Amino acid sequence: MAAETAGTRLEERWRDILAVHARTLGEIDRALHPYGLGASDFEVLDLLATATPGEGEQCRVQNLVGRVHLSQSALSRLIARLEKDRLVERSVCAEDRRGVYVALTRKGRDLHAEVLPVQRAALARGLGE
């Protein structure tokens, strides 16, 4: 009986985490929609802005894979979309042709700075702070 109760509590905690995640993701998506961004789009821009402090500084796409909650193929499609919108630029590593770099453009850095407070406010609302 005790194991069943512990298992039930664990499952309830897991469902609570999923509910907070879904609520927060929805809040962020709604807040960023007027800017043409979704939560995952912003997450990549935010990681690039913090990983590469100066304009034109690059980050290997492979380094983003473990930090974004997307599959490698979904991340690649998202980066292609951001590139189409001229928010990021991709380039191939000269030393290792398999490596791909991504960098924020001026437009991407400006948009990130503009929506950062909007995202943080939505994050606070979603997390109930």
Secondary structure, DSSP 8 states (H G I E B T S, - for coil): -HHHHHHHHHHHHHHHHHHHHHHHHHHHHHHHGGGT--HHHHHHHHHHHHH--STT--EEHHHHHTTSSS-HHHHHHHHHHHHHTTSEEEEE-SS-TT-EEEEE-HHHHHHHHHHHHHHHHHHHHHTT-
